[in-house]
Amino acid sequence: MKCPFCNNADTQVIDSRVSEDGDTIRRRRRCTACERRFTTYERIELQMPTVVKRNGTRSEFDIAKLRGSLNLALRKRPVSTSQVDAAVARIQESLLLSGQREVDSRYIGELVMAELRQLDQVAYVRFASVYKSFEDIGEFIHAIDEMKHPSRS
């Protein structure tokens, strides 16, 4: 770790402490050249896969977009924020555990649909209607029928 004061590359760790939540480690360091002390924080950095969109373009995974899609489908539905947070966390975990460096946006859409199916049936149909580009009432009926009889799909 470089000293922020003199840019010397040789520093010593004087003290290390784990944060209360266990997510970070605080380290007190001392520069061997200028003797000044400074603090660094160490935390886990998980690499989310890149999202490959339908048109072939690639973009970084955006948790705000994921949460926004869920919130839009769940608008005015009786689902708590903690339930939405848990769904987002499960989707993120699925993406991380996939071990893939790139994932298709359709895969993320399927994960969202699976979560919405468990959270709220109306939100599921709302999301499915946009995600699958329903064009007539028959497609809505099919989606509702899938909700009633999941083994038929």
DRENTORKOL-3810 file (N, C-alpha, C; in nm, 4 decimals):
REM DRENTORKOL-3810
@n.u->0.0848; n.v->-0.1178; n.w->0.0000; ca.u->0.0000; ca.v->0.0000; ca.w->0.0000; c.u->0.0894; c.v->0.1242; c.w->0.0000
@n.u->0.0663; n.v->0.2143; n.w->-0.0931; ca.u->0.1451; ca.v->0.3369; ca.w->-0.1015; c.u->0.1020; c.v->0.4367; c.w->0.0049
@n.u->0.1990; n.v->0.5054; n.w->0.0609; ca.u->0.1719; ca.v->0.6111; ca.w->0.1579; c.u->0.1051; c.v->0.7279; c.w->0.0843
@n.u->-0.0080; n.v->0.7792; n.w->0.1349; ca.u->-0.0753; ca.v->0.8909; ca.w->0.0678; c.u->-0.0007; c.v->1.0236; c.w->0.0852
@n.u->0.0962; n.v->1.0275; n.w->0.1748; ca.u->0.1690; ca.v->1.1514; ca.w->0.2023; c.u->0.2972; c.v->1.1635; c.w->0.1204
@n.u->0.3780; n.v->1.0546; n.w->0.1145; ca.u->0.5071; ca.v->1.0627; ca.w->0.0455; c.u->0.5191; c.v->0.9645; c.w->-0.0718
@n.u->0.4151; n.v->0.8846; n.w->-0.0972; ca.u->0.4092; ca.v->0.7858; ca.w->-0.2061; c.u->0.5082; c.v->0.6706; c.w->-0.1912
@n.u->0.5632; n.v->0.6544; n.w->-0.0729; ca.u->0.6510; ca.v->0.5411; ca.w->-0.0470; c.u->0.5686; c.v->0.4118; c.w->-0.0526
@n.u->0.6219; n.v->0.3094; n.w->-0.1163; ca.u->0.5486; ca.v->0.1830; ca.w->-0.1331; c.u->0.5589; c.v->0.0919; c.w->-0.0115
@n.u->0.6436; n.v->0.1241; n.w->0.0836; ca.u->0.6655; ca.v->0.0374; ca.w->0.1996; c.u->0.5924; c.v->0.0914; c.w->0.3227
@n.u->0.4820; n.v->0.0253; n.w->0.3611; ca.u->0.4073; ca.v->0.0634; ca.w->0.4816; c.u->0.3866; c.v->-0.0596; c.w->0.5678
@n.u->0.3651; n.v->-0.0358; n.w->0.6951; ca.u->0.3419; ca.v->-0.1458; ca.w->0.7889; c.u->0.2011; c.v->-0.1358; c.w->0.8453
@n.u->0.1383; n.v->-0.2517; n.w->0.8667; ca.u->0.0093; ca.v->-0.2557; ca.w->0.9332; c.u->0.0354; c.v->-0.2565; c.w->1.0831
@n.u->-0.0219; n.v->-0.1591; n.w->1.1527; ca.u->-0.0049; ca.v->-0.1468; ca.w->1.2972; c.u->-0.1179; c.v->-0.2172; c.w->1.3708
@n.u->-0.2407; n.v->-0.2028; n.w->1.3162; ca.u->-0.3590; ca.v->-0.2579; ca.w->1.3828; c.u->-0.4627; c.v->-0.2948; c.w->1.2776
@n.u->-0.5333; n.v->-0.4057; n.w->1.2987; ca.u->-0.6434; ca.v->-0.4480; ca.w->1.2113; c.u->-0.7660; c.v->-0.4785; c.w->1.2957
@n.u->-0.8810; n.v->-0.4300; n.w->1.2507; ca.u->-1.0067; ca.v->-0.4574; ca.w->1.3211; c.u->-1.1175; c.v->-0.4839; c.w->1.2206
@n.u->-1.2010; n.v->-0.5813; n.w->1.2526; ca.u->-1.3171; ca.v->-0.6129; ca.w->1.1698; c.u->-1.4307; c.v->-0.5202; c.w->1.2115
@n.u->-1.5042; n.v->-0.4663; n.w->1.1146; ca.u->-1.6171; ca.v->-0.3772; ca.w->1.1452; c.u->-1.7277; c.v->-0.4542; c.w->1.2166
@n.u->-1.8196; n.v->-0.3810; n.w->1.2767; ca.u->-1.9289; ca.v->-0.4437; ca.w->1.3517; c.u->-2.0124; c.v->-0.5360; c.w->1.2647
@n.u->-2.0376; n.v->-0.4957; n.w->1.1401; ca.u->-2.1186; ca.v->-0.5787; ca.w->1.0513; c.u->-2.0385; c.v->-0.6906; c.w->0.9856
@n.u->-1.9057; n.v->-0.6895; n.w->1.0044; ca.u->-1.8217; ca.v->-0.7960; ca.w->0.9510; c.u->-1.7915; c.v->-0.7851; c.w->0.8032
@n.u->-1.8318; n.v->-0.6745; n.w->0.7406; ca.u->-1.8136; ca.v->-0.6582; ca.w->0.5961; c.u->-1.6814; c.v->-0.5938; c.w->0.5569
@n.u->-1.6174; n.v->-0.5242; n.w->0.6510; ca.u->-1.4925; ca.v->-0.4557; ca.w->0.6192; c.u->-1.3886; c.v->-0.4784; c.w->0.7287
@n.u->-1.2640; n.v->-0.4592; n.w->0.6908; ca.u->-1.1532; ca.v->-0.4635; ca.w->0.7864; c.u->-1.0863; c.v->-0.3264; c.w->0.7827
@n.u->-1.0737; n.v->-0.2660; n.w->0.8996; ca.u->-1.0068; ca.v->-0.1363; ca.w->0.9133; c.u->-0.8614; c.v->-0.1635; c.w->0.9506
@n.u->-0.7685; n.v->-0.1034; n.w->0.8759; ca.u->-0.6264; ca.v->-0.1225; ca.w->0.9055; c.u->-0.5606; c.v->0.0133; c.w->0.9295
@n.u->-0.4908; n.v->0.0237; n.w->1.0417; ca.u->-0.4072; ca.v->0.1407; ca.w->1.0688; c.u->-0.2689; c.v->0.1078; c.w->1.0154
@n.u->-0.2125; n.v->0.1978; n.w->0.9372; ca.u->-0.0828; ca.v->0.1747; ca.w->0.8750; c.u->0.0134; c.v->0.2871; c.w->0.9113
@n.u->0.1420; n.v->0.2525; n.w->0.9018; ca.u->0.2491; ca.v->0.3490; ca.w->0.9256; c.u->0.3473; c.v->0.3404; c.w->0.8102
@n.u->0.3825; n.v->0.4563; n.w->0.7568; ca.u->0.4803; ca.v->0.4625; ca.w->0.6485; c.u->0.6194; c.v->0.4465; c.w->0.7087
@n.u->0.7002; n.v->0.3610; n.w->0.6483; ca.u->0.8362; ca.v->0.3388; ca.w->0.6995; c.u->0.9306; c.v->0.4530; c.w->0.6624
@n.u->0.8925; n.v->0.5357; n.w->0.5664; ca.u->0.9787; ca.v->0.6468; ca.w->0.5247; c.u->0.9489; c.v->0.7751; c.w->0.6032
@n.u->0.8229; n.v->0.8195; n.w->0.6019; ca.u->0.7894; ca.v->0.9475; ca.w->0.6652; c.u->0.7287; c.v->0.9321; c.w->0.8046
@n.u->0.7015; n.v->0.8068; n.w->0.8465; ca.u->0.6485; ca.v->0.7757; ca.w->0.9793; c.u->0.5037; c.v->0.8222; c.w->1.0023
@n.u->0.4385; n.v->0.8745; n.w->0.9005; ca.u->0.2997; ca.v->0.9195; ca.w->0.9173; c.u->0.2073; c.v->0.7984; c.w->0.9165
@n.u->0.0943; n.v->0.8145; n.w->0.9817; ca.u->-0.0034; ca.v->0.7061; ca.w->0.9937; c.u->-0.1287; c.v->0.7385; c.w->0.9132
@n.u->-0.1920; n.v->0.6349; n.w->0.8626; ca.u->-0.3167; ca.v->0.6511; ca.w->0.7878; c.u->-0.3993; c.v->0.5241; c.w->0.8014
@n.u->-0.5265; n.v->0.5337; n.w->0.7644; ca.u->-0.6204; ca.v->0.4227; ca.w->0.7768; c.u->-0.6647; c.v->0.3768; c.w->0.6386
@n.u->-0.6733; n.v->0.2463; n.w->0.6213; ca.u->-0.7295; ca.v->0.1898; ca.w->0.4984; c.u->-0.8430; c.v->0.0965; c.w->0.5372
@n.u->-0.9326; n.v->0.0735; n.w->0.4426; ca.u->-1.0444; ca.v->-0.0183; ca.w->0.4633; c.u->-1.0414; c.v->-0.1238; c.w->0.3537
@n.u->-1.0640; n.v->-0.2453; n.w->0.3938; ca.u->-1.0635; ca.v->-0.3575; ca.w->0.3003; c.u->-1.2032; c.v->-0.4177; c.w->0.2993
@n.u->-1.2581; n.v->-0.4367; n.w->0.1793; ca.u->-1.3914; ca.v->-0.4993; ca.w->0.1680; c.u->-1.3944; c.v->-0.5907; c.w->0.0472
@n.u->-1.4868; n.v->-0.6828; n.w->0.0503; ca.u->-1.5016; ca.v->-0.7794; ca.w->-0.0589; c.u->-1.5573; c.v->-0.7080; c.w->-0.1815
@n.u->-1.5018; n.v->-0.7398; n.w->-0.2966; ca.u->-1.5531; ca.v->-0.6870; ca.w->-0.4219; c.u->-1.5954; c.v->-0.8050; c.w->-0.5084
@n.u->-1.7252; n.v->-0.8189; n.w->-0.5248; ca.u->-1.7775; ca.v->-0.9274; ca.w->-0.6072; c.u->-1.8016; c.v->-0.8736; c.w->-0.7481
@n.u->-1.7619; n.v->-0.9503; n.w->-0.8459; ca.u->-1.7755; ca.v->-0.9087; ca.w->-0.9848; c.u->-1.9027; c.v->-0.9670; c.w->-1.0446
@n.u->-1.9984; n.v->-0.8787; n.w->-1.0709; ca.u->-2.1218; ca.v->-0.9224; ca.w->-1.1350; c.u->-2.0937; c.v->-0.9462; c.w->-1.2834
@n.u->-2.1642; n.v->-1.0412; n.w->-1.3435; ca.u->-2.1427; ca.v->-1.0658; ca.w->-1.4868; c.u->-2.1923; c.v->-0.9492; c.w->-1.5723
@n.u->-2.1368; n.v->-0.9387; n.w->-1.6912; ca.u->-2.1808; ca.v->-0.8395; ca.w->-1.7890; c.u->-2.3126; c.v->-0.8891; c.w->-1.8491
@n.u->-2.4034; n.v->-0.7963; n.w->-1.8766; ca.u->-2.5342; ca.v->-0.8306; ca.w->-1.9325; c.u->-2.5290; c.v->-0.8145; c.w->-2.0843
@n.u->-2.5679; n.v->-0.9208; n.w->-2.1546; ca.u->-2.5759; ca.v->-0.9174; ca.w->-2.3010; c.u->-2.7224; c.v->-0.8955; c.w->-2.3366
@n.u->-2.7503; n.v->-0.7803; n.w->-2.3964; ca.u->-2.8885; ca.v->-0.7444; ca.w->-2.4293; c.u->-2.9347; c.v->-0.8162; c.w->-2.5560
@n.u->-3.0628; n.v->-0.8059; n.w->-2.5827; ca.u->-3.1210; ca.v->-0.8748; ca.w->-2.6991; c.u->-3.0569; c.v->-0.8324; c.w->-2.8303
@n.u->-3.0160; n.v->-0.7044; n.w->-2.8388; ca.u->-2.9551; ca.v->-0.6555; ca.w->-2.9632; c.u->-2.8061; c.v->-0.6859; c.w->-2.9726
@n.u->-2.7524; n.v->-0.7575; n.w->-2.8716; ca.u->-2.6126; ca.v->-0.7974; ca.w->-2.8743; c.u->-2.5179; c.v->-0.7033; c.w->-2.8020
@n.u->-2.5667; n.v->-0.5860; n.w->-2.7620; ca.u->-2.4796; ca.v->-0.4946; ca.w->-2.6884; c.u->-2.4577; c.v->-0.5460; c.w->-2.5469
@n.u->-2.3482; n.v->-0.5016; n.w->-2.4874; ca.u->-2.3133; ca.v->-0.5442; ca.w->-2.3522; c.u->-2.3130; c.v->-0.4237; c.w->-2.2598
@n.u->-2.3566; n.v->-0.4465; n.w->-2.1362; ca.u->-2.3543; ca.v->-0.3395; ca.w->-2.0369; c.u->-2.3297; c.v->-0.4000; c.w->-1.8996
@n.u->-2.2874; n.v->-0.3148; n.w->-1.8077; ca.u->-2.2650; ca.v->-0.3603; ca.w->-1.6723; c.u->-2.3987; c.v->-0.3921; c.w->-1.6068
@n.u->-2.3980; n.v->-0.4902; n.w->-1.5173; ca.u->-2.5170; ca.v->-0.5213; ca.w->-1.4401; c.u->-2.5505; c.v->-0.3988; c.w->-1.3556
@n.u->-2.6769; n.v->-0.3581; n.w->-1.3573; ca.u->-2.7204; ca.v->-0.2392; ca.w->-1.2850; c.u->-2.8290; c.v->-0.2783; c.w->-1.1856
@n.u->-2.7920; n.v->-0.2795; n.w->-1.0577; ca.u->-2.8879; ca.v->-0.3189; ca.w->-0.9542; c.u->-3.0057; c.v->-0.2220; c.w->-0.9472
@n.u->-2.9824; n.v->-0.0954; n.w->-0.9804; ca.u->-3.0904; ca.v->0.0030; ca.w->-0.9785; c.u->-3.1962; c.v->-0.0308; c.w->-1.0844
@n.u->-3.1524; n.v->-0.0781; n.w->-1.2020; ca.u->-3.2471; ca.v->-0.1191; ca.w->-1.3065; c.u->-3.3285; c.v->-0.2398; c.w->-1.2607
@n.u->-3.2606; n.v->-0.3346; n.w->-1.1979; ca.u->-3.3284; ca.v->-0.4543; ca.w->-1.1479; c.u->-3.4348; c.v->-0.4152; c.w->-1.0466
@n.u->-3.3950; n.v->-0.3344; n.w->-0.9488; ca.u->-3.4884; ca.v->-0.2907; ca.w->-0.8451; c.u->-3.6029; c.v->-0.2092; c.w->-0.9063
@n.u->-3.5702; n.v->-0.1243; n.w->-1.0034; ca.u->-3.6727; ca.v->-0.0439; ca.w->-1.0701; c.u->-3.7756; c.v->-0.1301; c.w->-1.1423
@n.u->-3.7295; n.v->-0.2354; n.w->-1.2085; ca.u->-3.8220; ca.v->-0.3261; ca.w->-1.2785; c.u->-3.9149; c.v->-0.3956; c.w->-1.1799
@n.u->-3.8572; n.v->-0.4426; n.w->-1.0695; ca.u->-3.9397; ca.v->-0.5080; ca.w->-0.9678; c.u->-4.0397; c.v->-0.4094; c.w->-0.9080
@n.u->-3.9931; n.v->-0.2902; n.w->-0.8748; ca.u->-4.0817; ca.v->-0.1900; ca.w->-0.8144; c.u->-4.1937; c.v->-0.1483; c.w->-0.9087
@n.u->-4.1632; n.v->-0.1377; n.w->-1.0373; ca.u->-4.2661; ca.v->-0.1011; ca.w->-1.1354; c.u->-4.3738; c.v->-0.2088; c.w->-1.1428
@n.u->-4.3327; n.v->-0.3332; n.w->-1.1490; ca.u->-4.4301; ca.v->-0.4429; ca.w->-1.1540; c.u->-4.5102; c.v->-0.4523; c.w->-1.0247
@n.u->-4.4456; n.v->-0.4186; n.w->-0.9131; ca.u->-4.5101; ca.v->-0.4306; ca.w->-0.7816; c.u->-4.5802; c.v->-0.3029; c.w->-0.7365
@n.u->-4.5860; n.v->-0.2021; n.w->-0.8243; ca.u->-4.6473; ca.v->-0.0742; ca.w->-0.7891; c.u->-4.7902; c.v->-0.0948; c.w->-0.7397
@n.u->-4.8169; n.v->-0.0380; n.w->-0.6229; ca.u->-4.9488; ca.v->-0.0439; ca.w->-0.5574; c.u->-4.9914; c.v->-0.1870; c.w->-0.5234
@n.u->-4.8947; n.v->-0.2735; n.w->-0.5013; ca.u->-4.9224; ca.v->-0.4109; ca.w->-0.4600; c.u->-4.8777; c.v->-0.4284; c.w->-0.3154
@n.u->-4.9386; n.v->-0.5190; n.w->-0.2413; ca.u->-4.9065; ca.v->-0.5357; ca.w->-0.0983; c.u->-4.7803; c.v->-0.6183; c.w->-0.0737
@n.u->-4.6670; n.v->-0.5682; n.w->-0.1222; ca.u->-4.5391; ca.v->-0.6370; ca.w->-0.1044; c.u->-4.4440; c.v->-0.5391; c.w->-0.0352
@n.u->-4.3841; n.v->-0.5836; n.w->0.0746; ca.u->-4.2976; ca.v->-0.4956; ca.w->0.1540; c.u->-4.1625; c.v->-0.4726; c.w->0.0873
@n.u->-4.0989; n.v->-0.3652; n.w->0.1285; ca.u->-3.9655; ca.v->-0.3329; ca.w->0.0787; c.u->-3.8663; c.v->-0.4434; c.w->0.1138
@n.u->-3.8817; n.v->-0.5017; n.w->0.2320; ca.u->-3.7895; ca.v->-0.6094; ca.w->0.2715; c.u->-3.8060; c.v->-0.7319; c.w->0.1822
@n.u->-3.9272; n.v->-0.7585; n.w->0.1352; ca.u->-3.9484; ca.v->-0.8699; ca.w->0.0427; c.u->-3.8824; c.v->-0.8410; c.w->-0.0923
@n.u->-3.8910; n.v->-0.7156; n.w->-0.1370; ca.u->-3.8269; ca.v->-0.6764; ca.w->-0.2633; c.u->-3.6749; c.v->-0.6868; c.w->-0.2480
@n.u->-3.6224; n.v->-0.6383; n.w->-0.1344; ca.u->-3.4782; ca.v->-0.6473; ca.w->-0.1084; c.u->-3.4307; c.v->-0.7919; c.w->-0.1109
@n.u->-3.5088; n.v->-0.8805; n.w->-0.0504; ca.u->-3.4715; ca.v->-1.0225; ca.w->-0.0478; c.u->-3.4735; c.v->-1.0813; c.w->-0.1889
@n.u->-3.5712; n.v->-1.0420; n.w->-0.2702; ca.u->-3.5789; ca.v->-1.0905; ca.w->-0.4084; c.u->-3.4577; c.v->-1.0412; c.w->-0.4882
@n.u->-3.4218; n.v->-0.9152; n.w->-0.4715; ca.u->-3.3049; ca.v->-0.8596; ca.w->-0.5401; c.u->-3.1794; c.v->-0.9362; c.w->-0.4991
@n.u->-3.1665; n.v->-0.9620; n.w->-0.3693; ca.u->-3.0491; ca.v->-1.0348; ca.w->-0.3188; c.u->-3.0430; c.v->-1.1764; c.w->-0.3776
@n.u->-3.1586; n.v->-1.2433; n.w->-0.3892; ca.u->-3.1601; ca.v->-1.3791; ca.w->-0.4463; c.u->-3.1209; c.v->-1.3769; c.w->-0.5944
@n.u->-3.1671; n.v->-1.2770; n.w->-0.6672; ca.u->-3.1320; ca.v->-1.2657; ca.w->-0.8092; c.u->-2.9821; c.v->-1.2395; c.w->-0.8234
@n.u->-2.9291; n.v->-1.1471; n.w->-0.7431; ca.u->-2.7853; ca.v->-1.1198; ca.w->-0.7466; c.u->-2.7050; c.v->-1.2450; c.w->-0.7141
@n.u->-2.7488; n.v->-1.3177; n.w->-0.6125; ca.u->-2.6784; ca.v->-1.4398; ca.w->-0.5732; c.u->-2.6810; c.v->-1.5422; c.w->-0.6862
@n.u->-2.7950; n.v->-1.5559; n.w->-0.7520; ca.u->-2.8049; ca.v->-1.6495; ca.w->-0.8647; c.u->-2.7075; c.v->-1.6120; c.w->-0.9760
@n.u->-2.6962; n.v->-1.4817; n.w->-1.0025; ca.u->-2.6050; ca.v->-1.4363; ca.w->-1.1069; c.u->-2.4596; c.v->-1.4614; c.w->-1.0676
@n.u->-2.4259; n.v->-1.4349; n.w->-0.9419; ca.u->-2.2892; ca.v->-1.4585; ca.w->-0.8954; c.u->-2.2552; c.v->-1.6071; c.w->-0.8961
@n.u->-2.3504; n.v->-1.6889; n.w->-0.8516; ca.u->-2.3263; ca.v->-1.8334; ca.w->-0.8447; c.u->-2.3246; c.v->-1.8996; c.w->-0.9817
@n.u->-2.3767; n.v->-1.8302; n.w->-1.0823; ca.u->-2.3758; ca.v->-1.8877; ca.w->-1.2169; c.u->-2.2316; c.v->-1.9059; c.w->-1.2653
@n.u->-2.1414; n.v->-1.8239; n.w->-1.2116; ca.u->-2.0009; ca.v->-1.8346; ca.w->-1.2500; c.u->-1.9711; c.v->-1.7842; c.w->-1.3896
@n.u->-2.0695; n.v->-1.7257; n.w->-1.4547; ca.u->-2.0510; ca.v->-1.6782; ca.w->-1.5919; c.u->-2.0011; c.v->-1.5342; c.w->-1.5920
@n.u->-1.9188; n.v->-1.5011; n.w->-1.6878; ca.u->-1.8703; ca.v->-1.3634; ca.w->-1.7007; c.u->-1.9718; c.v->-1.2770; c.w->-1.7748
@n.u->-2.0566; n.v->-1.3426; n.w->-1.8562; ca.u->-2.1624; ca.v->-1.2728; ca.w->-1.9292; c.u->-2.2913; c.v->-1.3521; c.w->-1.9146
@n.u->-2.4012; n.v->-1.2800; n.w->-1.8973; ca.u->-2.5322; ca.v->-1.3452; ca.w->-1.8928; c.u->-2.6262; c.v->-1.2727; c.w->-1.9877
@n.u->-2.7142; n.v->-1.3483; n.w->-2.0466; ca.u->-2.8128; ca.v->-1.2948; ca.w->-2.1380; c.u->-2.9201; c.v->-1.2216; c.w->-2.0574
@n.u->-2.9670; n.v->-1.1094; n.w->-2.1090; ca.u->-3.0715; ca.v->-1.0332; ca.w->-2.0387; c.u->-3.1982; c.v->-1.1167; c.w->-2.0214
@n.u->-3.2207; n.v->-1.2105; n.w->-2.1120; ca.u->-3.3393; ca.v->-1.2971; ca.w->-2.0991; c.u->-3.3292; c.v->-1.3847; c.w->-1.9740
@n.u->-3.2078; n.v->-1.4267; n.w->-1.9393; ca.u->-3.1867; ca.v->-1.5064; ca.w->-1.8182; c.u->-3.2251; c.v->-1.4241; c.w->-1.6942
@n.u->-3.1832; n.v->-1.2972; n.w->-1.6930; ca.u->-3.2192; ca.v->-1.2102; ca.w->-1.5809; c.u->-3.3708; c.v->-1.1916; c.w->-1.5767
@n.u->-3.4314; n.v->-1.1744; n.w->-1.6935; ca.u->-3.5776; ca.v->-1.1621; ca.w->-1.6998; c.u->-3.6481; c.v->-1.2834; c.w->-1.6429
@n.u->-3.5968; n.v->-1.4015; n.w->-1.6718; ca.u->-3.6562; ca.v->-1.5243; ca.w->-1.6181; c.u->-3.6409; c.v->-1.5309; c.w->-1.4658
@n.u->-3.5255; n.v->-1.4859; n.w->-1.4143; ca.u->-3.5063; ca.v->-1.4818; ca.w->-1.2694; c.u->-3.6053; c.v->-1.3859; c.w->-1.2041
@n.u->-3.6264; n.v->-1.2700; n.w->-1.2682; ca.u->-3.7221; ca.v->-1.1715; ca.w->-1.2166; c.u->-3.8626; c.v->-1.2309; c.w->-1.2180
@n.u->-3.8984; n.v->-1.2965; n.w->-1.3269; ca.u->-4.0324; ca.v->-1.3559; ca.w->-1.3346; c.u->-4.0525; c.v->-1.4614; c.w->-1.2269
@n.u->-3.9509; n.v->-1.5415; n.w->-1.2002; ca.u->-3.9617; ca.v->-1.6445; ca.w->-1.0966; c.u->-3.9825; c.v->-1.5809; c.w->-0.9595
@n.u->-3.9121; n.v->-1.4721; n.w->-0.9326; ca.u->-3.9284; ca.v->-1.4029; ca.w->-0.8045; c.u->-4.0675; c.v->-1.3407; c.w->-0.7939
@n.u->-4.1122; n.v->-1.2746; n.w->-0.9006; ca.u->-4.2443; ca.v->-1.2108; ca.w->-0.8980; c.u->-4.3559; c.v->-1.3141; c.w->-0.8853
@n.u->-4.3349; n.v->-1.4279; n.w->-0.9450; ca.u->-4.4343; ca.v->-1.5348; ca.w->-0.9354; c.u->-4.4564; c.v->-1.5750; c.w->-0.7889
@n.u->-4.3469; n.v->-1.5727; n.w->-0.7108; ca.u->-4.3564; ca.v->-1.6069; ca.w->-0.5685; c.u->-4.4113; c.v->-1.4903; c.w->-0.4852
@n.u->-4.3805; n.v->-1.3672; n.w->-0.5264; ca.u->-4.4194; ca.v->-1.2504; ca.w->-0.4478; c.u->-4.5640; c.v->-1.2078; c.w->-0.4682
@n.u->-4.6050; n.v->-1.1974; n.w->-0.5953; ca.u->-4.7362; ca.v->-1.1405; ca.w->-0.6235; c.u->-4.7790; c.v->-1.1782; c.w->-0.7653
@n.u->-4.8935; n.v->-1.2416; n.w->-0.7772; ca.u->-4.9387; ca.v->-1.2904; ca.w->-0.9069; c.u->-4.9711; c.v->-1.1777; c.w->-1.0045
@n.u->-5.0290; n.v->-1.0694; n.w->-0.9544; ca.u->-5.0618; ca.v->-0.9566; ca.w->-1.0421; c.u->-4.9330; c.v->-0.8939; c.w->-1.0972
@n.u->-4.8342; n.v->-0.8769; n.w->-1.0103; ca.u->-4.7054; ca.v->-0.8215; ca.w->-1.0537; c.u->-4.6392; c.v->-0.9128; c.w->-1.1559
@n.u->-4.6537; n.v->-1.0429; n.w->-1.1356; ca.u->-4.5975; ca.v->-1.1394; ca.w->-1.2306; c.u->-4.6593; c.v->-1.1192; c.w->-1.3693
@n.u->-4.7905; n.v->-1.1080; n.w->-1.3766; ca.u->-4.8579; ca.v->-1.0917; ca.w->-1.5061; c.u->-4.8222; c.v->-0.9562; c.w->-1.5677
@n.u->-4.8131; n.v->-0.8523; n.w->-1.4844; ca.u->-4.7715; ca.v->-0.7208; ca.w->-1.5351; c.u->-4.6340; c.v->-0.7294; c.w->-1.6014
@n.u->-4.5396; n.v->-0.7876; n.w->-1.5288; ca.u->-4.4026; ca.v->-0.7970; ca.w->-1.5801; c.u->-4.3988; c.v->-0.8852; c.w->-1.7054
@n.u->-4.4664; n.v->-0.9980; n.w->-1.6991; ca.u->-4.4674; ca.v->-1.0909; ca.w->-1.8125; c.u->-4.5268; c.v->-1.0247; c.w->-1.9371
@n.u->-4.6295; n.v->-0.9406; n.w->-1.9198; ca.u->-4.6933; ca.v->-0.8765; ca.w->-2.0353; c.u->-4.5964; c.v->-0.7847; c.w->-2.1088
@n.u->-4.5106; n.v->-0.7156; n.w->-2.0341; ca.u->-4.4125; ca.v->-0.6276; ca.w->-2.0967; c.u->-4.2932; c.v->-0.7086; c.w->-2.1453
@n.u->-4.2433; n.v->-0.7965; n.w->-2.0583; ca.u->-4.1232; ca.v->-0.8740; ca.w->-2.0880; c.u->-4.1428; c.v->-0.9632; c.w->-2.2109
@n.u->-4.2588; n.v->-1.0265; n.w->-2.2194; ca.u->-4.2860; ca.v->-1.1170; ca.w->-2.3323; c.u->-4.3626; c.v->-1.0484; c.w->-2.4449
@n.u->-4.3840; n.v->-0.9187; n.w->-2.4336; ca.u->-4.4512; ca.v->-0.8382; ca.w->-2.5366; c.u->-4.5856; c.v->-0.8970; c.w->-2.5775
@n.u->-4.6750; n.v->-0.9128; n.w->-2.4793; ca.u->-4.8084; ca.v->-0.9637; ca.w->-2.5094; c.u->-4.8754; c.v->-0.8720; c.w->-2.6106
@n.u->-4.9418; n.v->-0.9348; n.w->-2.7080; ca.u->-5.0076; ca.v->-0.8564; ca.w->-2.8110; c.u->-5.1586; c.v->-0.8737; c.w->-2.8137
@n.u->-5.2097; n.v->-0.9742; n.w->-2.7445; ca.u->-5.3551; ca.v->-0.9898; ca.w->-2.7392; c.u->-5.3963; c.v->-1.0523; c.w->-2.6067
@n.u->-5.5246; n.v->-1.0542; n.w->-2.5828; ca.u->-5.5788; ca.v->-1.1037; ca.w->-2.4555; c.u->-5.5482; c.v->-1.2521; c.w->-2.4346
@n.u->-5.5336; n.v->-1.3261; n.w->-2.5428; ca.u->-5.5029; ca.v->-1.4690; ca.w->-2.5330; c.u->-5.3717; c.v->-1.4943; c.w->-2.4607
@n.u->-5.2748; n.v->-1.4081; n.w->-2.4826; ca.u->-5.1460; ca.v->-1.4242; ca.w->-2.4152; c.u->-5.1584; c.v->-1.3955; c.w->-2.2655
@n.u->-5.2444; n.v->-1.2993; n.w->-2.2299; ca.u->-5.2702; ca.v->-1.2740; ca.w->-2.0870; c.u->-5.3374; c.v->-1.3957; c.w->-2.0240
@n.u->-5.4337; n.v->-1.4517; n.w->-2.0943; ca.u->-5.5054; ca.v->-1.5691; ca.w->-2.0433; c.u->-5.4085; c.v->-1.6852; c.w->-2.0247
@n.u->-5.3182; n.v->-1.7027; n.w->-2.1199; ca.u->-5.2185; ca.v->-1.8101; ca.w->-2.1092; c.u->-5.1289; c.v->-1.7890; c.w->-1.9860
@n.u->-5.0840; n.v->-1.6644; n.w->-1.9636; ca.u->-4.9988; ca.v->-1.6347; ca.w->-1.8473; c.u->-5.0738; c.v->-1.6602; c.w->-1.7167
@n.u->-5.2003; n.v->-1.6232; n.w->-1.7134; ca.u->-5.2810; ca.v->-1.6461; ca.w->-1.5919; c.u->-5.3042; c.v->-1.7954; c.w->-1.5731
@n.u->-5.3262; n.v->-1.8651; n.w->-1.6823; ca.u->-5.3438; ca.v->-2.0100; ca.w->-1.6739; c.u->-5.2167; c.v->-2.0770; c.w->-1.6216
@n.u->-5.1001; n.v->-2.0264; n.w->-1.6633; ca.u->-4.9734; ca.v->-2.0787; ca.w->-1.6119; c.u->-4.9641; c.v->-2.0597; c.w->-1.4608
@n.u->-5.0176; n.v->-1.9484; n.w->-1.4130; ca.u->-5.0165; ca.v->-1.9224; ca.w->-1.2678; c.u->-5.1057; c.v->-2.0232; c.w->-1.1946
@n.u->-5.2189; n.v->-2.0542; n.w->-1.2545; ca.u->-5.3127; ca.v->-2.1470; ca.w->-1.1910; c.u->-5.2630; c.v->-2.2912; c.w->-1.1983
@n.u->-5.2019; n.v->-2.3278; n.w->-1.3116; ca.u->-5.1584; ca.v->-2.4646; ca.w->-1.3356; c.u->-5.0138; c.v->-2.4646; c.w->-1.3867
@n.u->-4.9161; n.v->-2.4497; n.w->-1.2971; ca.u->-4.7754; ca.v->-2.4365; ca.w->-1.3412; c.u->-4.7215; c.v->-2.5592; c.w->-1.4142
@n.u->-4.7771; n.v->-2.6759; n.w->-1.3948; ca.u->-4.7248; ca.v->-2.7972; ca.w->-1.4584; c.u->-4.7591; c.v->-2.8045; c.w->-1.6070
@n.u->-4.8549; n.v->-2.7257; n.w->-1.6555; ca.u->-4.8952; ca.v->-2.7302; ca.w->-1.7954; c.u->-4.7976; c.v->-2.6580; c.w->-1.8883
@n.u->-4.7138; n.v->-2.5703; n.w->-1.8334; ca.u->-4.6255; ca.v->-2.4918; ca.w->-1.9202; c.u->-4.5023; c.v->-2.5665; c.w->-1.9601
END
